[in-house]
Amino acid sequence: MSNQLRGNDLRKIGFPEGAAITRALDILSQREFRKLDKGSALALLKQIKDDPFKYVRDENWRPVAEELVPQPSREVDLNPAIKDYRRYGEDFIEDGARKQMDVAMTLPITIDGALMPDAHQGYGLPIGGVLAADNAVIPYGVGMDIGCRMALSVYELPPAFLEQRRQELRKMLLENTKFGNKEVHKKTNVDDPIFDRPEFRQIGVARAKLDSAVAQLGSSGSGNHFVEFGVVDITDPSNDLKLPLGQYLGVLSHSGSRGLGAAIAQHYTKLAIDKCSLPPQARYLAWLGLDTAEGQEYWAAMNLAGDYASACHHDIHKRMSKALGEKPLAQVENHHNFAWKETLADGRTAIVHRKGATPAGQGVLGIIPGSMTAPGFIVRGRGERDSLQSASHGAGRRLSRTQAKSQIGEGELRRQLRDHGVELIGGGLDEAPAAYKDIHQVMAHQRDLVDVLGSFTPKIVRMDAGGSGKSRHGGE
C-alpha cells in the first residue's frame, strides 16, 4: 500500500478506537486505493470522519461511514411485533428489502405500510417501500434525491421521425441536456419563480445551496437518471390525455432535486438521529415530529426540493420542445421520494412516505419506466387501499451497481442495445438492462393498483458518463 497509513495516523485526525480504523485500513489496502498518496488518503478519511452521512450511500466507504455516524445514548424502543403489511409480488422481492420493511413496521410511529414489486434494498426505507406514519416524517424514508420524478411530453410527430432524423435528435439531446456535477447550462438570466420562494432565504441549508441550485437548474443527476426520445403508444381510448389511439414521438426524463435535495436530506437526517435514538438496525429511520420546529422546517425544505425538481424537468422539456419546434400535445409528470399528508381508509390522517413508489390515487396519472431496452407505461391509479394508493416507480434493480459492473460485459450491453434498436449516449454497465427486473412481471403484480393507458419505448437515451459523451450505437 503506497499510502502506508497506520492506525495512529487515523487517531490523530479524530477516528475513534475500534472498527472504523480497521475498516478504513482494509479499504485502503484494496487495489483501487493503493495509488492514493498518504496526504490524499488522510484528507479523504478526514472528510468521511467530519461528515459520515455524506458517505453512507457510497459503495466503497459505507462500512467506515456507518461506524462514524454518531450514536445517541438513549434509545427509543421498537415494537416487539412487526405490523402486517401488503407485499406485492413477494416472491419477486429480495430478502434485504423485506427485512428493511419489517424493521420499519416496528417503529412506534408506524400506522401502515406496503412493499411494491420493484422493491430492493436501500437506505432507511427500502426502495419501493411505502410507510404511513403518525404525525412524523422520516428524512431517510423520503430519501436523498427528494422529489425525484418522471416527466413525459408527447408530440404530434410519427415514430418514423425517430429514424429519419436520428442524427438531429441525437444532437438535440447533447445540446439541450446536462448530467452529473461537471455539466451545467450556461445561463445569462435565470428568472424561474422557484428562486423567489422564501424558503431559499429562511432555511439555512437551502440558502447555502441557492447558487448551486441556480447553476444546476435544468440538469439531471447521474446514476439511473436520463432524458430520452422514444415511441409513445396510446392504447386506451379513455386515456385522460385526450389523445387518439396511436403512436407518437415522446420525450421522457427522470431526475430529481440535485445537490439541493441531497444537502437537505443529509442535514435533517443528522438532526433526526440526534433527537431520535433508535437501535442500530433502525438508525436511518429516525424521524422528526411535525409538531416540532425541526419537523416543520424539514417539511418546508422537502416541498421546496420537490418543486425545484419539477422546475428542472420543466426546463428540460421546454428546451427539447424549442429544439423540436413543436408544442407537446400532452404532458404527464409524477414524483416519488417524497412524503404526503393523506387520509387513510380508516379516516386517520398520516404522513405517507413513498421511497421509490409512484402515487396511484384514484384517477392519478403517472409513468412507470422499464429499462433502456424495455417499455415504460403510462398509468392511471386505481386508489387501492392496501397499497396505500401506491404503485412501483419502475422495474427495480435485480443487481446492485457493483454486481452489475462485475457480471455484465460491454459486449453484452451493446448486443442488447443493437437487438432493440436503441442508441445510448453515456450510461454505464451499472445501468445495463440486465441489471433490472422484468418490467412486464412487475406490472403483472400490480394490476390491482393501476390501469395502463399506453407505453413508452426508448430509442435514443442520454445518461451521465462523467462528461465523456460516450455513445453506444444500437446498429453496431
C-alpha positions as CSV (number, residue, x, y, z in Angstrom):
1,M,0.0,0.0,0.0
2,S,1.7,3.2,-1.2
3,N,0.0,5.5,1.3
4,Q,1.4,3.5,4.3
5,L,-1.2,4.7,6.8
6,R,-1.3,3.2,10.3
7,G,-3.9,3.3,13.0
8,N,-2.2,6.2,14.8
9,D,-2.5,8.3,11.7
10,L,-6.3,7.9,11.8
11,R,-6.4,8.5,15.5
12,K,-4.7,11.8,15.0
13,I,-7.4,13.1,12.7
14,G,-10.1,12.1,15.2
15,F,-11.0,8.5,14.3
16,P,-12.3,6.6,17.4
17,E,-10.8,3.4,18.6
18,G,-12.5,0.3,17.1
19,A,-13.9,-0.9,13.8
20,A,-13.8,2.4,11.9
21,I,-10.0,2.3,11.9
22,T,-9.8,-1.4,10.9
23,R,-12.3,-1.0,8.1
24,A,-10.7,2.2,6.7
25,L,-7.3,0.5,6.6
26,D,-8.8,-2.6,4.9
27,I,-10.4,-0.5,2.2
28,L,-7.2,1.5,1.6
29,S,-5.4,-1.8,1.0
30,Q,-7.6,-2.6,-1.9
31,R,-6.0,-2.2,-5.3
32,E,-8.1,0.8,-6.5
33,F,-7.0,2.8,-3.4
34,R,-3.3,1.9,-3.2
35,K,-2.4,4.6,-5.6
36,L,-3.5,7.3,-3.2
37,D,-0.6,9.1,-1.5
38,K,-0.6,9.4,2.3
39,G,-1.8,13.1,2.3
40,S,-4.7,12.4,-0.1
41,A,-5.8,9.3,1.8
42,L,-5.8,11.2,5.1
43,A,-7.7,14.1,3.6
44,L,-10.3,11.7,2.3
45,L,-10.7,10.0,5.6
46,K,-11.0,13.3,7.5
47,Q,-13.8,14.2,5.1
48,I,-15.6,10.9,6.0
49,K,-15.0,11.5,9.7
50,D,-16.3,15.1,9.6
51,D,-19.4,14.2,7.6
52,P,-20.1,10.5,7.6
53,F,-23.7,11.0,6.4
54,K,-22.3,12.1,3.1
55,Y,-20.7,8.6,2.6
56,V,-23.3,6.2,4.0
57,R,-24.5,5.6,0.4
58,D,-21.0,5.2,-1.0
59,E,-20.5,1.6,-2.0
60,N,-16.8,1.8,-1.1
61,W,-16.8,3.8,2.1
62,R,-20.2,2.9,3.6
63,P,-18.6,0.4,6.2
64,V,-16.5,3.2,7.6
65,A,-19.2,5.9,7.4
66,E,-21.7,3.7,9.3
67,E,-19.2,3.3,12.1
68,L,-18.6,7.0,12.3
69,V,-22.3,8.1,12.4
70,P,-22.9,9.4,15.9
71,Q,-24.8,7.1,18.2
72,P,-27.3,8.8,20.6
73,S,-27.1,7.5,24.2
74,R,-30.8,6.8,24.9
75,E,-32.8,4.5,22.6
76,V,-36.4,4.6,21.6
77,D,-37.9,1.2,21.9
78,L,-39.2,-0.6,18.8
79,N,-42.5,-2.5,18.9
80,P,-41.9,-6.2,19.6
81,A,-44.2,-7.3,16.8
82,I,-44.0,-6.5,13.1
83,K,-47.2,-4.8,11.9
84,D,-48.8,-6.6,9.0
85,Y,-48.3,-5.0,5.5
86,R,-49.0,-6.0,1.9
87,R,-46.2,-7.2,-0.3
88,Y,-46.9,-7.1,-4.0
89,G,-45.0,-9.8,-5.9
90,E,-43.5,-11.2,-2.7
91,D,-41.5,-13.9,-4.5
92,F,-40.1,-11.2,-6.7
93,I,-38.7,-9.1,-3.8
94,E,-35.2,-9.6,-2.4
95,D,-34.8,-10.6,1.2
96,G,-32.9,-7.4,2.2
97,A,-35.7,-5.2,1.1
98,R,-38.3,-7.2,3.0
99,K,-36.1,-7.2,6.2
100,Q,-35.8,-3.4,6.0
101,M,-39.5,-3.0,5.6
102,D,-40.0,-5.4,8.6
103,V,-37.9,-3.0,10.7
104,A,-39.9,0.0,9.6
105,M,-43.1,-1.8,10.6
106,T,-41.9,-1.9,14.2
107,L,-41.4,1.8,14.6
108,P,-43.7,3.3,17.3
109,I,-44.9,6.0,14.8
110,T,-45.8,3.4,12.1
111,I,-49.5,3.1,11.2
112,D,-49.4,1.1,8.0
113,G,-47.1,0.1,5.1
114,A,-46.7,-1.7,1.8
115,L,-43.9,-3.0,-0.4
116,M,-44.0,-2.6,-4.2
117,P,-43.0,-5.3,-6.7
118,D,-39.9,-3.4,-7.8
119,A,-38.6,-3.2,-4.2
120,H,-34.9,-3.6,-3.4
121,Q,-32.6,-2.8,-0.6
122,G,-31.9,0.9,0.0
123,Y,-31.1,3.2,3.0
124,G,-33.7,3.8,5.7
125,L,-36.8,2.5,3.9
126,P,-36.2,0.1,1.0
127,I,-36.6,1.4,-2.5
128,G,-40.3,0.6,-3.2
129,G,-41.3,1.0,0.4
130,V,-44.4,2.9,1.4
131,L,-44.9,3.8,5.1
132,A,-47.7,5.7,6.8
133,A,-46.5,7.4,10.0
134,D,-48.3,9.3,12.8
135,N,-47.6,13.0,12.6
136,A,-43.9,12.4,11.9
137,V,-41.6,12.5,8.9
138,I,-38.5,10.3,8.3
139,P,-35.9,12.1,6.2
140,Y,-34.3,8.8,5.0
141,G,-37.8,7.4,4.5
142,V,-38.1,10.2,1.8
143,G,-34.6,9.6,0.5
144,M,-31.6,11.5,-0.6
145,D,-33.0,12.6,-4.0
146,I,-36.1,14.4,-2.7
147,G,-38.9,14.7,-5.3
148,C,-37.2,12.6,-7.9
149,R,-39.7,12.3,-10.7
150,M,-40.7,11.3,-14.2
151,A,-41.9,13.7,-16.9
152,L,-43.2,12.8,-20.4
153,S,-44.0,15.1,-23.3
154,V,-46.0,13.7,-26.3
155,Y,-45.6,15.3,-29.7
156,E,-47.7,15.2,-32.9
157,L,-44.8,13.5,-34.8
158,P,-44.8,10.0,-36.1
159,P,-42.4,7.3,-34.9
160,A,-40.8,7.3,-38.3
161,F,-39.4,10.7,-37.4
162,L,-37.0,8.9,-35.0
163,E,-35.3,7.0,-37.8
164,Q,-35.5,9.8,-40.4
165,R,-34.0,12.4,-38.1
166,R,-31.9,10.3,-35.7
167,Q,-28.7,12.3,-36.0
168,E,-30.6,15.5,-35.4
169,L,-32.4,14.1,-32.4
170,R,-29.1,12.8,-31.0
171,K,-27.6,16.3,-31.4
172,M,-30.7,17.8,-29.7
173,L,-30.1,15.6,-26.6
174,L,-26.4,16.5,-26.5
175,E,-27.0,20.2,-26.8
176,N,-30.0,20.5,-24.5
177,T,-29.4,18.2,-21.6
178,K,-26.7,18.2,-19.0
179,F,-25.8,15.5,-16.5
180,G,-23.8,14.9,-13.3
181,N,-21.8,17.6,-11.5
182,K,-19.5,18.6,-14.3
183,E,-22.1,19.8,-16.8
184,V,-24.3,22.8,-16.3
185,H,-26.2,25.0,-18.7
186,K,-24.7,28.4,-19.4
187,K,-27.2,31.0,-18.1
188,T,-27.3,34.7,-18.7
189,N,-30.6,35.2,-16.8
190,V,-32.5,32.9,-14.5
191,D,-36.0,34.0,-13.9
192,D,-37.6,30.8,-12.7
193,P,-40.1,31.6,-10.0
194,I,-38.8,28.7,-7.9
195,F,-35.9,31.0,-6.8
196,D,-38.4,33.6,-5.4
197,R,-39.5,31.1,-2.8
198,P,-39.0,32.5,0.7
199,E,-37.6,29.1,1.8
200,F,-34.4,29.9,0.0
201,R,-33.9,32.9,2.4
202,Q,-35.5,31.4,5.6
203,I,-33.9,27.9,5.7
204,G,-30.2,27.8,6.3
205,V,-29.4,24.6,4.3
206,A,-31.5,25.9,1.3
207,R,-29.9,29.3,1.4
208,A,-26.4,27.7,1.3
209,K,-27.4,25.7,-1.8
210,L,-29.0,28.6,-3.7
211,D,-26.1,29.3,-6.0
212,S,-25.6,25.7,-7.0
213,A,-29.4,25.2,-7.4
214,V,-29.4,28.1,-9.9
215,A,-26.4,26.6,-11.7
216,Q,-28.0,23.1,-11.8
217,L,-31.5,24.2,-13.0
218,G,-32.5,22.1,-16.0
219,S,-29.8,19.5,-15.5
220,S,-30.1,15.8,-14.5
221,G,-28.2,13.7,-12.0
222,S,-26.0,10.6,-12.5
223,G,-26.9,7.0,-11.8
224,N,-30.3,6.0,-13.3
225,H,-31.3,9.5,-14.4
226,F,-31.9,10.0,-18.1
227,V,-33.5,12.0,-20.9
228,E,-34.6,10.0,-23.9
229,F,-36.6,10.1,-27.2
230,G,-38.9,7.2,-27.8
231,V,-42.3,6.0,-29.1
232,V,-45.4,6.7,-27.2
233,D,-48.2,4.2,-28.0
234,I,-51.6,5.2,-26.6
235,T,-53.7,2.0,-26.2
236,D,-56.7,3.0,-24.0
237,P,-59.3,5.2,-25.7
238,S,-60.3,6.7,-22.4
239,N,-56.7,7.7,-21.7
240,D,-57.3,11.1,-19.8
241,L,-54.7,12.7,-22.1
242,K,-57.3,13.4,-24.8
243,L,-55.1,11.7,-27.4
244,P,-56.4,9.5,-30.2
245,L,-55.2,5.9,-30.2
246,G,-51.9,5.5,-32.0
247,Q,-48.2,6.2,-31.8
248,Y,-46.4,9.5,-31.2
249,L,-42.9,10.8,-30.6
250,G,-42.2,11.3,-26.9
251,V,-39.5,12.7,-24.7
252,L,-39.2,11.1,-21.2
253,S,-37.0,12.4,-18.4
254,H,-36.1,11.0,-15.0
255,S,-34.2,13.1,-12.4
256,G,-34.6,14.8,-9.1
257,S,-33.6,17.7,-6.9
258,R,-29.8,17.5,-7.4
259,G,-27.5,18.9,-4.8
260,L,-30.2,20.8,-3.1
261,G,-32.2,17.7,-2.2
262,A,-29.1,15.8,-1.1
263,A,-28.0,18.6,1.3
264,I,-31.5,18.8,2.8
265,A,-31.6,15.0,3.3
266,Q,-28.2,14.9,5.0
267,H,-28.8,17.9,7.2
268,Y,-32.2,16.8,8.6
269,T,-31.2,13.1,8.9
270,K,-28.4,14.3,11.2
271,L,-30.9,16.2,13.2
272,A,-33.3,13.3,13.4
273,I,-30.7,10.8,14.5
274,D,-29.6,13.3,17.2
275,K,-33.1,13.7,18.5
276,C,-34.5,10.2,17.9
277,S,-32.3,7.4,19.2
278,L,-33.1,4.1,17.6
279,P,-31.4,0.6,17.7
280,P,-28.7,0.1,15.0
281,Q,-30.9,-1.8,12.6
282,A,-33.4,1.2,12.6
283,R,-30.8,4.0,12.8
284,Y,-31.7,5.6,9.5
285,L,-35.4,5.6,10.2
286,A,-35.1,8.3,12.7
287,W,-37.9,10.8,12.5
288,L,-38.8,14.4,13.2
289,G,-42.2,15.1,14.7
290,L,-44.4,17.5,12.7
291,D,-45.2,19.3,16.0
292,T,-41.6,20.3,16.3
293,A,-39.8,23.3,14.7
294,E,-37.3,20.9,13.1
295,G,-40.0,18.8,11.6
296,Q,-41.9,21.8,10.2
297,E,-38.6,23.1,8.7
298,Y,-37.8,19.8,7.1
299,W,-41.3,19.6,5.7
300,A,-40.9,23.1,4.1
301,A,-37.5,22.2,2.8
302,M,-38.7,18.9,1.4
303,N,-41.5,20.6,-0.5
304,L,-39.1,23.2,-1.9
305,A,-36.8,20.5,-3.1
306,G,-39.7,18.7,-4.8
307,D,-40.8,21.8,-6.5
308,Y,-37.2,22.5,-7.6
309,A,-37.1,19.0,-9.1
310,S,-40.2,19.8,-11.1
311,A,-38.8,23.1,-12.3
312,C,-35.7,21.2,-13.6
313,H,-37.9,18.9,-15.7
314,H,-40.0,21.8,-17.0
315,D,-36.7,23.5,-18.1
316,I,-35.6,20.3,-19.8
317,H,-38.8,19.8,-21.7
318,K,-39.0,23.5,-22.7
319,R,-35.6,23.2,-24.2
320,M,-36.5,20.0,-26.0
321,S,-39.7,21.4,-27.4
322,K,-38.0,24.5,-28.6
323,A,-35.3,22.4,-30.3
324,L,-38.0,20.2,-32.0
325,G,-40.0,23.3,-33.0
326,E,-43.1,21.6,-31.6
327,K,-45.6,22.1,-28.7
328,P,-46.5,19.0,-26.8
329,L,-49.9,17.5,-27.3
330,A,-49.9,16.2,-23.7
331,Q,-47.7,16.0,-20.7
332,V,-47.6,13.7,-17.7
333,E,-45.5,14.2,-14.5
334,N,-45.3,12.4,-11.2
335,H,-42.8,12.1,-8.4
336,H,-41.5,9.7,-5.8
337,N,-39.0,10.0,-2.9
338,F,-41.5,12.2,-1.0
339,A,-43.9,12.4,1.9
340,W,-47.6,13.4,1.6
341,K,-50.2,14.2,4.3
342,E,-53.1,11.9,3.4
343,T,-56.2,10.5,4.8
344,L,-56.1,6.7,5.2
345,A,-59.0,4.3,4.6
346,D,-59.9,4.3,8.3
347,G,-60.2,8.1,8.4
348,R,-56.9,8.8,10.1
349,T,-54.5,11.4,8.9
350,A,-51.0,10.1,8.2
351,I,-47.7,11.1,6.7
352,V,-47.3,8.7,3.7
353,H,-43.7,8.2,2.7
354,R,-43.1,6.8,-0.9
355,K,-39.5,5.9,-1.2
356,G,-39.3,4.9,-4.9
357,A,-43.0,4.4,-5.2
358,T,-45.5,6.1,-7.5
359,P,-48.6,7.9,-6.2
360,A,-51.6,5.8,-7.5
361,G,-54.6,7.5,-6.0
362,Q,-58.0,7.2,-7.9
363,G,-57.5,8.8,-11.3
364,V,-53.9,10.0,-10.7
365,L,-51.7,9.7,-13.8
366,G,-48.1,8.6,-13.7
367,I,-45.3,6.9,-15.7
368,I,-43.6,3.7,-14.6
369,P,-40.4,3.2,-16.7
370,G,-38.8,-0.1,-17.6
371,S,-35.1,-0.1,-18.7
372,M,-33.4,1.4,-21.7
373,T,-34.5,-1.6,-23.8
374,A,-37.9,-2.2,-22.2
375,P,-41.0,-0.2,-22.4
376,G,-42.4,2.0,-19.6
377,F,-46.1,2.5,-19.0
378,I,-48.4,5.5,-18.7
379,V,-50.8,4.6,-15.9
380,R,-53.8,5.8,-14.1
381,G,-54.1,5.0,-10.3
382,R,-57.0,2.9,-9.0
383,G,-56.8,4.1,-5.4
384,E,-56.1,0.7,-3.9
385,R,-56.2,1.0,-0.1
386,D,-53.9,-2.0,0.7
387,S,-51.1,-0.4,-1.3
388,L,-51.7,3.0,0.4
389,Q,-52.6,4.2,-3.1
390,S,-49.2,3.5,-4.4
391,A,-47.5,1.5,-7.2
392,S,-43.9,0.7,-8.3
393,H,-41.7,3.5,-9.6
394,G,-40.0,1.4,-12.2
395,A,-38.7,-2.1,-12.9
396,G,-36.5,-2.1,-9.9
397,R,-32.9,-3.3,-9.7
398,R,-32.1,-7.0,-10.0
399,L,-28.3,-6.5,-9.5
400,S,-26.6,-3.8,-7.3
401,R,-24.3,-1.4,-9.2
402,T,-21.3,-3.3,-8.0
403,Q,-22.8,-6.6,-9.1
404,A,-23.8,-5.2,-12.5
405,K,-20.3,-3.9,-13.2
406,S,-18.7,-7.2,-12.4
407,Q,-21.3,-9.5,-14.0
408,I,-22.3,-7.6,-17.2
409,G,-19.8,-7.1,-20.1
410,E,-19.6,-4.2,-22.5
411,G,-20.3,-6.7,-25.4
412,E,-23.5,-7.9,-23.8
413,L,-24.7,-4.3,-23.3
414,R,-24.0,-3.5,-27.0
415,R,-25.8,-6.6,-28.2
416,Q,-28.9,-5.8,-26.1
417,L,-28.9,-2.2,-27.5
418,R,-28.5,-3.5,-31.0
419,D,-31.2,-6.1,-30.7
420,H,-33.7,-3.4,-29.6
421,G,-32.6,-0.6,-31.9
422,V,-31.5,1.7,-29.1
423,E,-28.7,4.2,-29.1
424,L,-27.2,5.0,-25.7
425,I,-25.2,8.2,-25.1
426,G,-23.3,7.9,-21.9
427,G,-24.5,5.4,-19.3
428,G,-22.5,2.6,-17.8
429,L,-22.7,-1.1,-17.1
430,D,-24.3,-0.4,-13.8
431,E,-27.4,0.8,-15.8
432,A,-27.4,-2.1,-18.3
433,P,-30.9,-3.6,-18.9
434,A,-29.7,-6.9,-17.4
435,A,-29.3,-5.1,-14.1
436,Y,-33.1,-4.6,-13.9
437,K,-36.1,-6.8,-13.2
438,D,-38.5,-7.7,-16.0
439,I,-40.9,-4.7,-16.2
440,H,-43.7,-6.9,-17.5
441,Q,-43.5,-9.2,-14.4
442,V,-43.5,-6.1,-12.2
443,M,-46.6,-4.7,-14.0
444,A,-48.4,-8.1,-13.7
445,H,-48.0,-7.9,-9.9
446,Q,-49.8,-4.5,-9.7
447,R,-52.8,-4.9,-12.0
448,D,-55.0,-4.0,-9.0
449,L,-53.1,-0.8,-8.4
450,V,-53.0,0.9,-11.8
451,D,-54.7,0.8,-15.3
452,V,-52.3,1.0,-18.2
453,L,-53.2,3.8,-20.7
454,G,-50.2,3.4,-23.1
455,S,-46.5,2.7,-23.3
456,F,-43.2,4.5,-23.9
457,T,-40.4,2.6,-25.8
458,P,-36.9,4.2,-25.6
459,K,-34.9,4.7,-28.8
460,I,-32.3,7.4,-28.1
461,V,-31.1,7.5,-24.5
462,R,-28.8,10.0,-22.8
463,M,-27.4,9.4,-19.3
464,D,-24.4,10.6,-17.4
465,A,-21.0,9.3,-18.4
466,G,-18.7,11.5,-16.4
467,G,-18.9,14.1,-19.1
468,S,-17.4,11.8,-21.7
469,G,-20.5,11.8,-24.0
470,K,-19.6,8.2,-25.0
471,S,-22.1,6.7,-27.4
472,R,-23.1,3.1,-27.9
473,H,-25.0,2.6,-31.1
474,G,-27.8,0.1,-31.4
475,G,-26.7,-0.5,-35.0
476,E,-23.1,-1.6,-34.2
